[in-house]
Amino acid sequence: MSGFVEMIKVEFKCFVRNIISMFFVILFPVLLLLVFGEMYGNKPNALFNGRGSVDILVPSYIGMIVAITGIMSLPLMVSSYREKKILKRFKATPMSPFHLLVSQIIVNIVMTIIGIILLIIVAKLKYNLHFDGNILSVLCAFFITVICIFSIGFLIASVVNNTKTASAVSNIVYFPMLFLTGATIPLETMPNTMKSISKFLPLTHAIKLLKGAWFGESLSNYQSEILILLGFTVVLSVASVKLFKWE
């Protein structure tokens, strides 16, 4: 157990030392919030059912942060360990490669939470962010979002052999989700064609679920979103287990 704890500490140090990951998880969402917050403020807007722009953006950016760690950070680290034969070497130690993967999940989730907390603090202090939801409902929506998005990352990590390929595939998956799901630009402002396309992307349903929980709506109103996200999770997780290569 002590060895596993030490492994987690090492993974935290590796994450923190990665300037690119730290920027996109910790600073990028806040900077984006400040840009749009200064442009549009947080006054009630009829387009957003009487809510302010910042009130709409924060739960969306929570989904974005999860996507950054789950689709961009996680696959690159796992593929890097495979490329450097680290996963293979772990088989000769008391710590299995499985422990390494679990430590990666823990570190990425914790960094995701840190990024979200910083985002909320800035939004509250700067723009008087409103929260109308139930914390347990939001945590439940967050958990469903994490397992779905992280399953995408693990599938990428399962089928690529090196970091260069992992980076290319992650970008191909991540950037359409970034701009077509409401993660950066509210879906309410998009044309109907874009809204139709967004329905095929899991992050769209994750953000709808996060928004609903954030605004105090019952999770039972989002059964279709929950089922879609869980469906993606099961299919992608099974595929990851089948395709995953330690070497």
ROMIPA-181065 format. One line per 4 residues: number of its first residue (from 1); their letters; for each residue x, y, z of C-alpha. Coordinates in nm, 2 decimals. Example, Ala and Ser with C-alpha at 12.3 -4.5 7.8 and 13.67 -1.06 7.14 Angstrom:
BEGIN
1) AS) 1.23/-0.45/0.78 ~ 1.37/-0.11/0.71
! end
This chain:
BEGIN
1) MSGF) 0.00/0.00/0.00 ~ 0.29/0.24/0.08 ~ 0.43/0.17/-0.26 ~ 0.11/0.26/-0.42
5) VEMI) 0.09/0.59/-0.23 ~ 0.44/0.67/-0.33 ~ 0.35/0.60/-0.69 ~ 0.06/0.84/-0.67
9) KVEF) 0.29/1.11/-0.53 ~ 0.53/1.06/-0.82 ~ 0.25/1.08/-1.07 ~ 0.14/1.41/-0.91
13) KCFV) 0.49/1.55/-0.94 ~ 0.50/1.45/-1.31 ~ 0.17/1.61/-1.38 ~ 0.26/1.94/-1.20
17) RNII) 0.59/1.95/-1.39 ~ 0.41/1.92/-1.72 ~ 0.36/2.29/-1.80 ~ 0.12/2.23/-2.09
21) SMFF) -0.11/2.01/-1.88 ~ -0.11/2.25/-1.59 ~ -0.19/2.54/-1.82 ~ -0.49/2.38/-1.99
25) VILF) -0.63/2.22/-1.67 ~ -0.57/2.51/-1.42 ~ -0.53/2.84/-1.61 ~ -0.70/2.80/-1.95
29) PVLL) -1.06/2.76/-1.82 ~ -1.01/3.06/-1.59 ~ -0.87/3.28/-1.87 ~ -1.15/3.18/-2.10
33) LLVF) -1.40/3.27/-1.83 ~ -1.24/3.61/-1.78 ~ -1.25/3.68/-2.15 ~ -1.61/3.60/-2.20
37) GEMY) -1.70/3.74/-1.86 ~ -1.56/4.07/-1.95 ~ -1.73/4.06/-2.28 ~ -2.08/3.97/-2.17
41) GNKP) -2.08/4.00/-1.79 ~ -2.32/3.80/-1.58 ~ -2.65/3.99/-1.61 ~ -2.97/3.79/-1.66
45) NALF) -3.02/3.71/-2.03 ~ -3.35/3.60/-2.19 ~ -3.15/3.37/-2.42 ~ -3.03/3.17/-2.12
49) NGRG) -3.37/3.17/-1.94 ~ -3.29/3.46/-1.72 ~ -2.94/3.34/-1.62 ~ -2.62/3.52/-1.68
53) SVDI) -2.35/3.42/-1.93 ~ -2.11/3.32/-1.65 ~ -2.38/3.12/-1.48 ~ -2.41/2.92/-1.81
57) LVPS) -2.04/2.90/-1.88 ~ -1.92/2.76/-1.55 ~ -2.09/2.42/-1.56 ~ -2.00/2.40/-1.93
61) YIGM) -1.63/2.46/-1.84 ~ -1.65/2.19/-1.58 ~ -1.72/1.95/-1.87 ~ -1.43/2.11/-2.06
65) IVAI) -1.19/2.05/-1.78 ~ -1.29/1.69/-1.75 ~ -1.23/1.65/-2.13 ~ -0.89/1.81/-2.10
69) TGIM) -0.77/1.56/-1.84 ~ -0.96/1.26/-1.97 ~ -0.90/1.29/-2.34 ~ -0.57/1.50/-2.36
73) SLPL) -0.37/1.42/-2.05 ~ -0.46/1.06/-1.96 ~ -0.40/0.89/-2.31 ~ -0.07/1.08/-2.36
77) MVSS) 0.07/0.96/-2.02 ~ -0.04/0.60/-2.06 ~ 0.09/0.58/-2.42 ~ 0.42/0.74/-2.30
81) YREK) 0.46/0.46/-2.04 ~ 0.40/0.20/-2.31 ~ 0.63/0.36/-2.55 ~ 0.91/0.38/-2.29
85) KILK) 0.85/0.01/-2.19 ~ 0.75/0.13/-1.84 ~ 0.43/-0.08/-1.83 ~ 0.64/-0.38/-1.93
89) RFKA) 0.90/-0.32/-1.66 ~ 0.63/-0.30/-1.39 ~ 0.54/-0.66/-1.45 ~ 0.88/-0.75/-1.30
93) TPMS) 0.81/-0.55/-0.98 ~ 0.57/-0.60/-0.68 ~ 0.37/-0.31/-0.83 ~ 0.16/-0.42/-1.13
97) PFHL) 0.09/-0.20/-1.43 ~ -0.27/-0.19/-1.31 ~ -0.16/0.02/-1.01 ~ 0.01/0.27/-1.25
101) LVSQ) -0.32/0.31/-1.44 ~ -0.52/0.36/-1.12 ~ -0.27/0.62/-1.00 ~ -0.31/0.80/-1.33
105) IIVN) -0.69/0.80/-1.28 ~ -0.66/0.93/-0.93 ~ -0.41/1.21/-1.02 ~ -0.62/1.33/-1.32
109) IVMT) -0.94/1.33/-1.12 ~ -0.78/1.53/-0.84 ~ -0.63/1.78/-1.08 ~ -0.97/1.81/-1.25
113) IIGI) -1.12/1.89/-0.91 ~ -0.85/2.15/-0.84 ~ -0.91/2.32/-1.18 ~ -1.29/2.32/-1.11
117) ILLI) -1.25/2.47/-0.76 ~ -1.03/2.75/-0.90 ~ -1.28/2.82/-1.18 ~ -1.57/2.85/-0.93
121) IVAK) -1.38/3.07/-0.69 ~ -1.28/3.32/-0.97 ~ -1.64/3.31/-1.11 ~ -1.79/3.38/-0.77
125) LKYN) -1.55/3.65/-0.66 ~ -1.54/3.83/-1.00 ~ -1.89/3.78/-1.14 ~ -2.11/3.67/-0.85
129) LHFD) -2.17/3.32/-0.98 ~ -2.50/3.17/-0.89 ~ -2.55/2.81/-0.78 ~ -2.91/2.68/-0.76
133) GNIL) -2.84/2.31/-0.75 ~ -2.79/2.03/-0.50 ~ -2.43/1.94/-0.43 ~ -2.50/1.57/-0.43
137) SVLC) -2.67/1.59/-0.77 ~ -2.38/1.79/-0.91 ~ -2.13/1.54/-0.77 ~ -2.34/1.26/-0.93
141) AFFI) -2.34/1.44/-1.27 ~ -1.97/1.50/-1.23 ~ -1.90/1.13/-1.16 ~ -2.10/1.01/-1.46
145) TVIC) -1.92/1.27/-1.68 ~ -1.58/1.16/-1.55 ~ -1.63/0.79/-1.61 ~ -1.77/0.85/-1.96
149) IFSI) -1.50/1.09/-2.08 ~ -1.22/0.90/-1.91 ~ -1.34/0.58/-2.09 ~ -1.28/0.77/-2.42
153) GFLI) -0.92/0.85/-2.31 ~ -0.86/0.49/-2.21 ~ -0.98/0.37/-2.55 ~ -0.73/0.61/-2.72
157) ASVV) -0.46/0.49/-2.49 ~ -0.55/0.13/-2.56 ~ -0.51/0.15/-2.94 ~ -0.21/0.38/-2.99
161) NNTK) 0.15/0.28/-2.96 ~ 0.33/0.61/-2.90 ~ 0.28/0.96/-2.77 ~ 0.28/1.12/-3.12
165) TASA) -0.01/0.91/-3.24 ~ -0.19/0.96/-2.90 ~ -0.15/1.33/-2.93 ~ -0.29/1.34/-3.29
169) VSNI) -0.59/1.11/-3.20 ~ -0.66/1.30/-2.88 ~ -0.67/1.63/-3.07 ~ -0.90/1.49/-3.34
173) VYFP) -1.14/1.37/-3.07 ~ -1.11/1.67/-2.83 ~ -1.13/1.98/-3.05 ~ -1.47/1.89/-3.21
177) MLFL) -1.61/1.83/-2.86 ~ -1.45/2.16/-2.74 ~ -1.64/2.37/-3.00 ~ -1.95/2.17/-3.09
181) TGAT) -2.09/2.06/-2.75 ~ -2.14/2.38/-2.56 ~ -1.81/2.33/-2.37 ~ -1.68/2.68/-2.48
185) IPLE) -1.97/2.84/-2.67 ~ -2.32/2.79/-2.54 ~ -2.54/2.57/-2.76 ~ -2.82/2.82/-2.73
189) TMPN) -2.62/3.05/-2.96 ~ -2.55/2.79/-3.23 ~ -2.75/2.72/-3.54 ~ -2.98/2.42/-3.56
193) TMKS) -2.74/2.23/-3.78 ~ -2.46/2.25/-3.52 ~ -2.71/2.15/-3.25 ~ -2.80/1.84/-3.45
197) ISKF) -2.44/1.74/-3.49 ~ -2.36/1.80/-3.12 ~ -2.61/1.53/-3.03 ~ -2.37/1.26/-3.15
201) LPLT) -2.09/1.38/-2.91 ~ -2.10/1.24/-2.55 ~ -1.97/1.57/-2.40 ~ -2.28/1.74/-2.52
205) HAIK) -2.50/1.52/-2.30 ~ -2.25/1.55/-2.02 ~ -2.27/1.93/-2.03 ~ -2.65/1.92/-2.04
209) LLKG) -2.65/1.69/-1.74 ~ -2.40/1.92/-1.55 ~ -2.61/2.23/-1.63 ~ -2.93/2.07/-1.52
213) AWFG) -2.78/1.96/-1.18 ~ -2.61/2.30/-1.14 ~ -2.94/2.48/-1.20 ~ -3.13/2.27/-0.95
217) ESLS) -3.32/2.05/-1.18 ~ -3.39/1.68/-1.09 ~ -3.16/1.43/-1.24 ~ -3.47/1.23/-1.34
221) NYQS) -3.53/1.50/-1.60 ~ -3.20/1.39/-1.77 ~ -3.26/1.02/-1.79 ~ -3.18/1.01/-2.16
225) EILI) -2.85/1.19/-2.11 ~ -2.75/0.96/-1.82 ~ -2.83/0.65/-2.02 ~ -2.64/0.78/-2.32
229) LLGF) -2.33/0.86/-2.11 ~ -2.35/0.52/-1.93 ~ -2.39/0.35/-2.26 ~ -2.08/0.52/-2.40
233) TVVL) -1.90/0.42/-2.08 ~ -1.98/0.05/-2.10 ~ -1.91/0.02/-2.47 ~ -1.58/0.21/-2.46
237) SVAS) -1.46/0.04/-2.14 ~ -1.52/-0.31/-2.28 ~ -1.34/-0.21/-2.60 ~ -1.05/-0.07/-2.39
241) VKLF) -1.02/-0.39/-2.19 ~ -1.02/-0.60/-2.51 ~ -0.77/-0.38/-2.70 ~ -0.54/-0.27/-2.43
245) KWE) -0.17/-0.37/-2.47 ~ 0.08/-0.36/-2.19 ~ 0.37/-0.36/-2.44
! end
